[in-house]
Amino acid sequence: MTPLVESFGIAVRQSREAQGWSQEALAGHSNLNRSYVGEIERGKAIASLTTVEKLAGALGVAPSTLVIRGEAVNEQNLARFIKLTSIAC
């Protein structure tokens, strides 16, 4: 999968944990299967726009907010990679 898909999954997990919810609770609130939520969080499944909307609604944020959180995680990971690469050289 792409780094953005993986980062989106991390953002979903972070948002879920901030609510104090298990994957099962998020799945219930978003009307999704728990294993599918787990796959999204691990970056193994690409969430459709409908799924992003369901997850965001359950978490009480706009879909764009959830995507932006994923982009922010992606940027942080890229910056960390660049910093580590420069140290190794």
OpenMM code with the backbone's topology and positions (N, CA, C; nanometers):
from openmm import Vec3, app, unit

residues = "MET THR PRO LEU VAL GLU SER PHE GLY ILE ALA VAL ARG GLN SER ARG GLU ALA GLN GLY TRP SER GLN GLU ALA LEU ALA GLY HIS SER ASN LEU ASN ARG SER TYR VAL GLY GLU ILE GLU ARG GLY LYS ALA ILE ALA SER LEU THR THR VAL GLU LYS LEU ALA GLY ALA LEU GLY VAL ALA PRO SER THR LEU VAL ILE ARG GLY GLU ALA VAL ASN GLU GLN ASN LEU ALA ARG PHE ILE LYS LEU THR SER ILE ALA CYS".split()
positions = [
    Vec3(0.0825, -0.1182, 0.0000),
    Vec3(0.0000, 0.0000, 0.0000),
    Vec3(0.0873, 0.1251, 0.0000),
    Vec3(0.0260, 0.2349, -0.0278),
    Vec3(0.0993, 0.3609, -0.0335),
    Vec3(0.1178, 0.4186, 0.1068),
    Vec3(0.2173, 0.5038, 0.1234),
    Vec3(0.2366, 0.5670, 0.2545),
    Vec3(0.1137, 0.6439, 0.3028),
    Vec3(0.0399, 0.7064, 0.2113),
    Vec3(-0.0784, 0.7819, 0.2535),
    Vec3(-0.1870, 0.6893, 0.3078),
    Vec3(-0.2034, 0.5718, 0.2479),
    Vec3(-0.3020, 0.4749, 0.2974),
    Vec3(-0.2626, 0.4304, 0.4378),
    Vec3(-0.1346, 0.4032, 0.4576),
    Vec3(-0.0871, 0.3627, 0.5896),
    Vec3(-0.1030, 0.4753, 0.6907),
    Vec3(-0.0726, 0.5969, 0.6503),
    Vec3(-0.0845, 0.7122, 0.7403),
    Vec3(-0.2300, 0.7416, 0.7738),
    Vec3(-0.3194, 0.7231, 0.6777),
    Vec3(-0.4611, 0.7397, 0.7054),
    Vec3(-0.5049, 0.6400, 0.8126),
    Vec3(-0.4587, 0.5171, 0.8004),
    Vec3(-0.4912, 0.4150, 0.9009),
    Vec3(-0.4415, 0.4528, 1.0393),
    Vec3(-0.3215, 0.5080, 1.0461),
    Vec3(-0.2675, 0.5529, 1.1747),
    Vec3(-0.3554, 0.6637, 1.2313),
    Vec3(-0.3978, 0.7563, 1.1454),
    Vec3(-0.4845, 0.8660, 1.1896),
    Vec3(-0.6178, 0.8138, 1.2423),
    Vec3(-0.6724, 0.7132, 1.1770),
    Vec3(-0.7976, 0.6524, 1.2251),
    Vec3(-0.7743, 0.5901, 1.3622),
    Vec3(-0.6655, 0.5147, 1.3755),
    Vec3(-0.6355, 0.4511, 1.5049),
    Vec3(-0.6167, 0.5551, 1.6141),
    Vec3(-0.5401, 0.6606, 1.5864),
    Vec3(-0.5177, 0.7654, 1.6852),
    Vec3(-0.6492, 0.8320, 1.7250),
    Vec3(-0.7340, 0.8572, 1.6282),
    Vec3(-0.8636, 0.9199, 1.6560),
    Vec3(-0.9527, 0.8271, 1.7388),
    Vec3(-0.9496, 0.6988, 1.7051),
    Vec3(-1.0275, 0.5997, 1.7810),
    Vec3(-0.9787, 0.5916, 1.9249),
    Vec3(-0.8475, 0.5845, 1.9411),
    Vec3(-0.7906, 0.5749, 2.0755),
    Vec3(-0.8174, 0.7006, 2.1570),
    Vec3(-0.8207, 0.8164, 2.0917),
    Vec3(-0.8518, 0.9420, 2.1611),
    Vec3(-0.9941, 0.9391, 2.2173),
    Vec3(-1.0824, 0.8626, 2.1525),
    Vec3(-1.2194, 0.8452, 2.2018),
    Vec3(-1.2256, 0.7405, 2.3137),
    Vec3(-1.1161, 0.6650, 2.3290),
    Vec3(-1.1151, 0.5568, 2.4268),
    Vec3(-1.1912, 0.4342, 2.3791),
    Vec3(-1.2028, 0.4196, 2.2469),
    Vec3(-1.2792, 0.3108, 2.1887),
    Vec3(-1.1900, 0.1969, 2.1419),
    Vec3(-1.2455, 0.0777, 2.1449),
    Vec3(-1.1832, -0.0382, 2.0815),
    Vec3(-1.2178, -0.0344, 1.9328),
    Vec3(-1.1521, -0.1209, 1.8558),
    Vec3(-1.1887, -0.1324, 1.7146),
    Vec3(-1.3341, -0.1765, 1.7018),
    Vec3(-1.3768, -0.2624, 1.7901),
    Vec3(-1.5141, -0.3103, 1.7862),
    Vec3(-1.6130, -0.1962, 1.8105),
    Vec3(-1.5810, -0.1064, 1.9023),
    Vec3(-1.6687, 0.0074, 1.9293),
    Vec3(-1.6756, 0.0997, 1.8077),
    Vec3(-1.5598, 0.1299, 1.7465),
    Vec3(-1.5598, 0.2147, 1.6278),
    Vec3(-1.6387, 0.1478, 1.5156),
    Vec3(-1.6204, 0.0190, 1.4991),
    Vec3(-1.6942, -0.0541, 1.3960),
    Vec3(-1.8443, -0.0426, 1.4203),
    Vec3(-1.8854, -0.0560, 1.5431),
    Vec3(-2.0276, -0.0454, 1.5756),
    Vec3(-2.0825, 0.0935, 1.5488),
    Vec3(-2.0082, 0.1947, 1.5884),
    Vec3(-2.0520, 0.3331, 1.5685),
    Vec3(-2.0535, 0.3730, 1.4209),
    Vec3(-1.9688, 0.3093, 1.3414),
    Vec3(-1.9591, 0.3458, 1.1993),
    Vec3(-2.0303, 0.2461, 1.1074),
    Vec3(-2.0914, 0.1436, 1.1672),
    Vec3(-2.1623, 0.0414, 1.0900),
    Vec3(-2.0692, -0.0285, 0.9908),
    Vec3(-1.9492, -0.0614, 1.0390),
    Vec3(-1.8510, -0.1344, 0.9594),
    Vec3(-1.8115, -0.2611, 1.0327),
    Vec3(-1.7503, -0.3535, 0.9635),
    Vec3(-1.7003, -0.4765, 1.0228),
    Vec3(-1.5727, -0.4476, 1.1002),
    Vec3(-1.5573, -0.5072, 1.2186),
    Vec3(-1.4410, -0.4823, 1.3023),
    Vec3(-1.3117, -0.5203, 1.2321),
    Vec3(-1.3107, -0.6315, 1.1607),
    Vec3(-1.1876, -0.6728, 1.0933),
    Vec3(-1.1513, -0.5749, 0.9813),
    Vec3(-1.2525, -0.5151, 0.9176),
    Vec3(-1.2267, -0.4161, 0.8127),
    Vec3(-1.1661, -0.2898, 0.8739),
    Vec3(-1.2167, -0.2480, 0.9891),
    Vec3(-1.1590, -0.1332, 1.0595),
    Vec3(-1.0129, -0.1626, 1.0922),
    Vec3(-0.9833, -0.2835, 1.1379),
    Vec3(-0.8457, -0.3228, 1.1674),
    Vec3(-0.7566, -0.3176, 1.0449),
    Vec3(-0.8088, -0.3629, 0.9320),
    Vec3(-0.7311, -0.3588, 0.8078),
    Vec3(-0.7019, -0.2144, 0.7659),
    Vec3(-0.7998, -0.1266, 0.7828),
    Vec3(-0.7784, 0.0151, 0.7513),
    Vec3(-0.6704, 0.0718, 0.8423),
    Vec3(-0.6803, 0.0440, 0.9717),
    Vec3(-0.5833, 0.0967, 1.0674),
    Vec3(-0.4418, 0.0462, 1.0393),
    Vec3(-0.4288, -0.0742, 0.9892),
    Vec3(-0.2968, -0.1297, 0.9576),
    Vec3(-0.2495, -0.0905, 0.8186),
    Vec3(-0.3311, -0.0146, 0.7448),
    Vec3(-0.2939, 0.0265, 0.6100),
    Vec3(-0.3022, -0.0851, 0.5091),
    Vec3(-0.3819, -0.1868, 0.5374),
    Vec3(-0.3953, -0.3015, 0.4475),
    Vec3(-0.5183, -0.2917, 0.3582),
    Vec3(-0.6057, -0.1951, 0.3867),
    Vec3(-0.7254, -0.1749, 0.3050),
    Vec3(-0.7378, -0.0265, 0.2731),
    Vec3(-0.7812, 0.0020, 0.1531),
    Vec3(-0.8027, 0.1399, 0.1104),
    Vec3(-0.9492, 0.1742, 0.1365),
    Vec3(-0.9709, 0.2733, 0.2211),
    Vec3(-1.1066, 0.3133, 0.2560),
    Vec3(-1.1700, 0.3925, 0.1419),
    Vec3(-1.2914, 0.3561, 0.1057),
    Vec3(-1.3652, 0.4325, 0.0050),
    Vec3(-1.4123, 0.5641, 0.0678),
    Vec3(-1.4601, 0.6536, -0.0150),
    Vec3(-1.5138, 0.7799, 0.0363),
    Vec3(-1.6315, 0.7548, 0.1305),
    Vec3(-1.7124, 0.6562, 0.0994),
    Vec3(-1.8243, 0.6216, 0.1863),
    Vec3(-1.7746, 0.5747, 0.3221),
    Vec3(-1.6689, 0.4949, 0.3217),
    Vec3(-1.6119, 0.4460, 0.4466),
    Vec3(-1.5492, 0.5594, 0.5257),
    Vec3(-1.4791, 0.6484, 0.4582),
    Vec3(-1.4212, 0.7657, 0.5259),
    Vec3(-1.5333, 0.8459, 0.5919),
    Vec3(-1.6426, 0.8634, 0.5206),
    Vec3(-1.7567, 0.9377, 0.5745),
    Vec3(-1.8145, 0.8684, 0.6984),
    Vec3(-1.8268, 0.7358, 0.6943),
    Vec3(-1.8785, 0.6603, 0.8094),
    Vec3(-1.7849, 0.6715, 0.9291),
    Vec3(-1.6547, 0.6543, 0.9050),
    Vec3(-1.5573, 0.6630, 1.0138),
    Vec3(-1.5573, 0.8026, 1.0755),
    Vec3(-1.5540, 0.9036, 0.9902),
    Vec3(-1.5511, 1.0417, 1.0379),
    Vec3(-1.6767, 1.0736, 1.1180),
    Vec3(-1.7921, 1.0314, 1.0674),
    Vec3(-1.9171, 1.0558, 1.1394),
    Vec3(-1.9161, 0.9921, 1.2770),
    Vec3(-1.8672, 0.8693, 1.2843),
    Vec3(-1.8599, 0.7994, 1.4131),
    Vec3(-1.7656, 0.8708, 1.5086),
    Vec3(-1.6572, 0.9261, 1.4549),
    Vec3(-1.5570, 0.9935, 1.5377),
    Vec3(-1.5919, 1.1396, 1.5646),
    Vec3(-1.6989, 1.1879, 1.5022),
    Vec3(-1.7448, 1.3238, 1.5277),
    Vec3(-1.6632, 1.4318, 1.4597),
    Vec3(-1.6041, 1.3982, 1.3453),
    Vec3(-1.5262, 1.4958, 1.2692),
    Vec3(-1.5725, 1.4940, 1.1242),
    Vec3(-1.5355, 1.5971, 1.0507),
    Vec3(-1.5650, 1.6003, 0.9074),
    Vec3(-1.4743, 1.5004, 0.8357),
    Vec3(-1.5217, 1.4412, 0.7266),
    Vec3(-1.4362, 1.3500, 0.6510),
    Vec3(-1.3033, 1.4151, 0.6118),
    Vec3(-1.3072, 1.5420, 0.5741),
    Vec3(-1.1837, 1.6114, 0.5353),
    Vec3(-1.0865, 1.6186, 0.6522),
    Vec3(-1.1376, 1.6338, 0.7724),
    Vec3(-1.0508, 1.6388, 0.8908),
    Vec3(-0.9759, 1.5078, 0.9076),
    Vec3(-1.0460, 1.3979, 0.8875),
    Vec3(-0.9821, 1.2666, 0.9017),
    Vec3(-0.8749, 1.2467, 0.7950),
    Vec3(-0.9026, 1.2896, 0.6731),
    Vec3(-0.8032, 1.2792, 0.5654),
    Vec3(-0.6840, 1.3699, 0.5943),
    Vec3(-0.7097, 1.4911, 0.6412),
    Vec3(-0.6014, 1.5847, 0.6740),
    Vec3(-0.5139, 1.5279, 0.7850),
    Vec3(-0.5748, 1.4616, 0.8825),
    Vec3(-0.4952, 1.3976, 0.9887),
    Vec3(-0.4039, 1.2907, 0.9290),
    Vec3(-0.4556, 1.2164, 0.8329),
    Vec3(-0.3731, 1.1161, 0.7654),
    Vec3(-0.2588, 1.1803, 0.6894),
    Vec3(-0.2859, 1.2913, 0.6220),
    Vec3(-0.1798, 1.3638, 0.5499),
    Vec3(-0.0748, 1.4150, 0.6471),
    Vec3(-0.1173, 1.4625, 0.7637),
    Vec3(-0.0224, 1.5135, 0.8630),
    Vec3(0.0685, 1.4014, 0.9135),
    Vec3(0.0119, 1.2852, 0.9378),
    Vec3(0.0930, 1.1698, 0.9794),
    Vec3(0.1922, 1.1353, 0.8699),
    Vec3(0.1471, 1.1376, 0.7452),
    Vec3(0.2346, 1.1070, 0.6321),
    Vec3(0.3509, 1.2060, 0.6251),
    Vec3(0.3216, 1.3346, 0.6431),
    Vec3(0.4261, 1.4373, 0.6389),
    Vec3(0.5253, 1.4203, 0.7544),
    Vec3(0.4747, 1.3875, 0.8723),
    Vec3(0.5627, 1.3645, 0.9873),
    Vec3(0.6553, 1.2456, 0.9617),
    Vec3(0.5998, 1.1396, 0.9053),
    Vec3(0.6816, 1.0220, 0.8752),
    Vec3(0.7875, 1.0531, 0.7700),
    Vec3(0.7510, 1.1318, 0.6696),
    Vec3(0.8461, 1.1701, 0.5654),
    Vec3(0.9575, 1.2560, 0.6243),
    Vec3(0.9226, 1.3510, 0.7087),
    Vec3(1.0229, 1.4360, 0.7726),
    Vec3(1.1169, 1.3526, 0.8599),
    Vec3(1.0619, 1.2558, 0.9316),
    Vec3(1.1431, 1.1667, 1.0159),
    Vec3(1.2387, 1.0854, 0.9293),
    Vec3(1.1900, 1.0360, 0.8159),
    Vec3(1.2726, 0.9576, 0.7242),
    Vec3(1.3869, 1.0428, 0.6690),
    Vec3(1.3559, 1.1651, 0.6277),
    Vec3(1.4586, 1.2544, 0.5734),
    Vec3(1.5636, 1.2839, 0.6797),
    Vec3(1.5205, 1.3080, 0.8015),
    Vec3(1.6145, 1.3367, 0.9099),
    Vec3(1.7038, 1.2161, 0.9369),
    Vec3(1.6466, 1.0970, 0.9424),
    Vec3(1.7263, 0.9763, 0.9662),
    Vec3(1.8213, 0.9513, 0.8513),
    Vec3(1.7781, 0.9766, 0.7296),
    Vec3(1.8627, 0.9570, 0.6129),
    Vec3(1.9831, 1.0524, 0.6169),
    Vec3(1.9590, 1.1756, 0.6576),
    Vec3(2.0680, 1.2721, 0.6632),
    Vec3(2.1672, 1.2378, 0.7738),
    Vec3(2.1194, 1.1789, 0.8810),
    Vec3(2.2078, 1.1375, 0.9900),
    Vec3(2.2943, 1.0195, 0.9453),
    Vec3(2.2367, 0.9295, 0.8668),
    Vec3(2.3085, 0.8105, 0.8228),
    Vec3(2.4165, 0.8402, 0.7187),
    Vec3(2.4051, 0.9528, 0.6529),
    Vec3(2.5006, 0.9847, 0.5453),
    Vec3(2.6259, 1.0444, 0.5964),
] * unit.nanometer
topology = app.Topology()
chain = topology.addChain("A")
for resn in residues:
    res = topology.addResidue(resn, chain)
    for name in ("N", "CA", "C"):
        topology.addAtom(name, app.Element.getBySymbol(name[0]), res)
